[in-house]
Amino acid sequence: MPEIKLFVAVVDDDQSVRKALARLLTANLYTAETYGSAQEFLESLKIRKPQCLVLDLHMPDFGGLDLQHHLNGKGIKIPTVVVTGHDEAGLRKRCEDAGAAAFLVKPLTSAALLGAIDRAAAVQ
């Protein structure tokens, strides 16, 4: 029987993106949990910490970069793959400075995302 690779949390305010990423991850033998907001994800940390976080940057109220800074401030280290549809000047550097292991711009390939997750988790 194939072995489950990693527990990956996906935080994105777009339900269709969450569903698609969850399907992709489970089809590739990852355990995936999805969250529609940063707050929802933070609540989940009381139960279980993921081995990797796939994080959308642009979300209402509490964006992905805000979440990265919050986790850093609490000393919570989770390898993070940032996914965004907006490749704004300086954004990649700000995310990397906040600890992101990878910065991917949509649209992205399945191989690019899965490779980034594996590389990020390996550094853990």
C-alpha positions in Angstrom: 0.0 0.0 0.0 1.4 3.5 -0.9 2.6 5.6 1.9 1.1 9.0 2.7 3.7 11.7 2.1 2.9 14.7 4.2 0.1 16.6 6.0 -0.4 19.8 4.1 -2.7 22.7 5.1 -4.2 24.9 2.3 -5.4 28.4 3.3 -7.3 30.2 0.5 -10.5 32.2 0.6 -11.6 30.7 -2.8 -13.6 27.5 -2.3 -13.0 26.2 -5.8 -9.2 26.6 -5.3 -9.3 24.8 -2.0 -11.3 21.9 -3.5 -8.9 21.7 -6.5 -5.8 21.7 -4.4 -7.2 19.2 -1.9 -8.0 16.8 -4.8 -4.5 17.3 -6.3 -2.9 16.7 -2.9 -4.9 13.6 -2.0 -4.4 12.1 -5.5 -0.7 12.4 -4.9 -0.8 10.8 -1.5 -0.7 13.8 0.8 -3.1 14.4 3.6 -4.8 17.7 3.0 -6.9 20.0 5.1 -8.3 23.2 3.7 -9.2 26.5 5.5 -11.1 29.4 4.1 -9.4 32.0 6.2 -6.2 32.6 8.2 -8.3 32.7 11.4 -9.8 29.2 10.7 -6.3 27.9 10.1 -5.0 29.4 13.3 -7.8 27.7 15.2 -6.8 24.3 13.7 -3.3 24.7 15.1 -4.7 23.9 18.6 -5.4 20.3 17.2 -2.7 19.6 14.7 0.3 21.4 13.0 0.8 20.7 9.3 4.2 19.7 7.9 3.7 22.3 5.1 1.4 25.2 4.5 0.1 26.3 1.1 -0.9 29.9 1.5 -2.8 32.4 -0.7 -1.6 35.9 -0.2 -4.7 37.9 -1.0 -7.5 37.1 1.4 -9.9 39.5 3.1 -9.2 40.7 6.6 -6.0 38.7 7.3 -3.9 38.1 4.3 -1.2 35.5 3.7 1.7 37.8 4.6 -0.1 38.8 7.7 -0.5 35.2 8.6 3.2 34.5 8.0 4.2 37.4 10.3 1.7 36.2 13.0 3.2 32.7 12.9 6.7 34.1 13.1 5.7 36.3 16.1 4.4 33.2 17.9 7.5 31.1 17.1 5.5 28.7 15.0 7.6 27.4 12.2 5.8 25.8 9.2 7.4 25.4 5.8 5.3 27.6 3.6 4.6 27.7 -0.1 3.0 31.0 -1.1 0.7 31.0 -4.1 -0.6 34.2 -5.6 -2.2 35.6 -8.7 -0.4 38.9 -8.2 3.3 39.1 -8.9 3.7 42.6 -7.6 7.2 44.2 -7.3 8.9 43.3 -4.1 6.3 40.8 -3.0 8.4 37.7 -3.6 11.2 39.2 -1.4 8.8 40.2 1.4 7.4 36.7 1.5 10.8 35.1 1.5 12.0 37.5 4.2 9.0 36.4 6.2 10.1 32.8 5.8 8.3 31.4 2.7 10.2 28.5 1.3 8.6 29.0 -2.2 6.7 31.7 -4.0 4.5 30.6 -6.9 2.4 32.7 -9.3 -0.9 31.5 -10.7 -1.5 29.8 -13.0 0.9 27.1 -11.9 1.4 23.5 -12.8 0.7 20.6 -10.5 4.3 19.6 -10.8 5.5 23.0 -9.7 3.3 23.0 -6.6 4.1 19.4 -5.6 7.8 20.0 -6.1 7.7 23.2 -4.0 5.8 21.4 -1.2 8.3 18.5 -1.1 11.3 20.9 -1.2 9.8 23.1 1.6 9.0 20.2 3.8 12.4 18.6 3.3 14.1 21.7 4.8 11.9 21.5 8.0 
